[in-house]
Amino acid sequence: MWIIGCSSEIPTFPVEGTVTFNGKSLPKGEIYFDPDASLKGPQGRAIINDGKFSTKDQKSGVVAGKYHVRIHGFDGKPVQEAPFGRAIFPTYETIMELKEGKSLTIEVPNK
């Protein structure tokens, strides 16, 4: 994937991996990769299904570097106004260094 800007193209890559909570695959969720202020790159985003995610699904690649990662986790039991179900933990945030070709494994701690 490429990002086309005014003067140059920035190569991006997908981020893939797994997310667990309480030792089990996260039923449903969203994960965001917000680039550190020092990076010139896009935000990555993916939907989590049964603990697995890939930014390829959202056509949302990133560049290598430091990211603020946000995870929203849900029970996966949809109701009328909550298509992913009810939240099972507050938004989890962490900082990670992303590198091409490295699959992520993230355990959301039970606070």
BAKEFI-56810 format. One record per residue (C-alpha): z, x, y. Coordinates in nm, 4 decimals, always signed. Last residue first. Layout:
N
[[Z, X, Y]];
...
! end
This chain:
111
[[+3.5953, -0.7555, -0.3795]];
[[+3.3792, -0.7740, -0.6936]];
[[+3.1499, -0.4765, -0.6489]];
[[+2.7712, -0.5291, -0.6477]];
[[+2.6308, -0.2888, -0.9054]];
[[+2.2900, -0.1523, -0.8036]];
[[+2.0457, +0.0218, -1.0364]];
[[+1.7400, +0.1511, -0.8545]];
[[+1.4143, +0.2770, -1.0063]];
[[+1.2897, +0.6059, -0.8596]];
[[+0.9127, +0.6501, -0.8343]];
[[+0.9064, +0.6983, -0.4575]];
[[+1.2392, +0.7858, -0.3028]];
[[+1.4925, +0.5629, -0.1263]];
[[+1.8208, +0.7019, +0.0100]];
[[+2.0806, +0.4263, +0.0051]];
[[+2.3288, +0.2635, +0.2422]];
[[+2.5326, -0.0387, +0.1345]];
[[+2.5730, -0.4042, +0.2236]];
[[+2.6850, -0.6997, +0.0125]];
[[+2.6514, -1.0451, +0.1706]];
[[+2.9545, -1.2477, +0.0638]];
[[+2.9750, -1.3273, -0.3079]];
[[+2.8715, -1.6088, -0.5449]];
[[+2.6484, -1.7983, -0.3027]];
[[+2.5525, -2.1411, -0.4370]];
[[+2.2138, -2.2166, -0.5859]];
[[+1.8823, -2.0395, -0.5208]];
[[+1.7162, -2.3556, -0.3795]];
[[+2.0236, -2.4421, -0.1680]];
[[+1.9716, -2.7671, +0.0226]];
[[+1.9039, -2.9942, -0.2759]];
[[+2.0766, -2.7914, -0.5459]];
[[+1.9475, -2.4961, -0.7431]];
[[+2.1620, -2.3312, -1.0118]];
[[+2.0778, -1.9596, -0.9807]];
[[+2.4411, -1.8578, -0.9131]];
[[+2.3505, -1.6798, -0.5888]];
[[+2.3643, -1.3268, -0.4514]];
[[+2.2574, -1.2005, -0.1063]];
[[+2.2024, -0.8248, -0.1049]];
[[+2.1630, -0.6024, +0.2005]];
[[+2.0511, -0.2382, +0.1834]];
[[+2.0618, -0.0125, +0.4895]];
[[+1.7931, +0.2454, +0.4244]];
[[+1.7587, +0.6249, +0.4372]];
[[+1.4230, +0.7792, +0.3569]];
[[+1.0928, +0.7438, +0.1741]];
[[+0.8583, +0.4766, +0.3103]];
[[+0.8763, +0.1092, +0.2145]];
[[+0.6537, -0.1511, +0.0480]];
[[+0.6678, -0.5288, +0.0955]];
[[+0.3856, -0.7035, -0.0869]];
[[+0.6483, -0.9721, -0.1675]];
[[+0.6103, -0.9315, -0.5456]];
[[+0.5582, -0.5554, -0.5045]];
[[+0.9115, -0.5386, -0.3549]];
[[+1.0363, -0.5521, -0.7125]];
[[+1.3528, -0.7154, -0.8432]];
[[+1.5449, -0.7667, -1.1666]];
[[+1.8951, -0.9114, -1.2176]];
[[+1.7833, -1.2412, -1.3711]];
[[+1.5530, -1.2994, -1.0743]];
[[+1.6067, -1.1060, -0.7494]];
[[+1.3602, -1.1790, -0.4670]];
[[+1.2379, -0.8754, -0.2762]];
[[+1.2221, -0.7327, +0.0751]];
[[+1.1309, -0.4009, +0.2337]];
[[+1.1512, -0.3389, +0.6087]];
[[+0.8753, -0.1192, +0.7462]];
[[+0.8776, +0.2481, +0.8414]];
[[+0.9306, +0.4918, +1.1226]];
[[+1.2727, +0.6118, +1.0160]];
[[+1.5510, +0.7445, +1.2461]];
[[+1.6930, +0.3936, +1.3055]];
[[+1.7561, +0.3612, +0.9306]];
[[+1.5073, +0.1343, +0.7557]];
[[+1.6261, -0.2127, +0.6462]];
[[+1.5806, -0.2694, +0.2724]];
[[+1.6493, -0.6344, +0.1931]];
[[+1.7514, -0.7898, -0.1381]];
[[+1.7471, -1.1597, -0.2206]];
[[+1.9227, -1.3415, -0.4990]];
[[+1.9255, -1.5120, -0.8353]];
[[+2.1095, -1.4712, -1.1669]];
[[+2.2625, -1.1280, -1.0912]];
[[+2.2648, -0.9472, -1.4257]];
[[+2.6171, -0.9135, -1.5612]];
[[+2.8908, -0.6489, -1.5223]];
[[+3.0809, -0.8507, -1.2605]];
[[+2.7669, -0.8431, -1.0434]];
[[+2.4467, -0.6639, -1.1458]];
[[+2.1280, -0.5741, -0.9623]];
[[+1.8228, -0.4142, -1.1204]];
[[+1.5334, -0.2061, -0.9971]];
[[+1.2080, -0.1804, -0.8119]];
[[+1.1018, -0.0434, -0.4725]];
[[+0.7306, -0.0408, -0.3929]];
[[+0.5591, +0.2478, -0.2098]];
[[+0.4300, +0.3005, +0.1423]];
[[+0.1644, +0.5248, +0.2927]];
[[+0.1667, +0.5261, +0.6757]];
[[-0.1700, +0.4935, +0.8466]];
[[-0.2206, +0.6350, +1.1925]];
[[-0.3012, +0.5658, +1.5571]];
[[-0.2377, +0.2017, +1.6385]];
[[-0.0767, +0.1174, +1.3069]];
[[-0.1992, +0.0329, +0.9590]];
[[+0.0640, +0.0158, +0.6920]];
[[-0.0695, +0.1181, +0.3540]];
[[+0.0000, +0.0000, +0.0000]];
! end
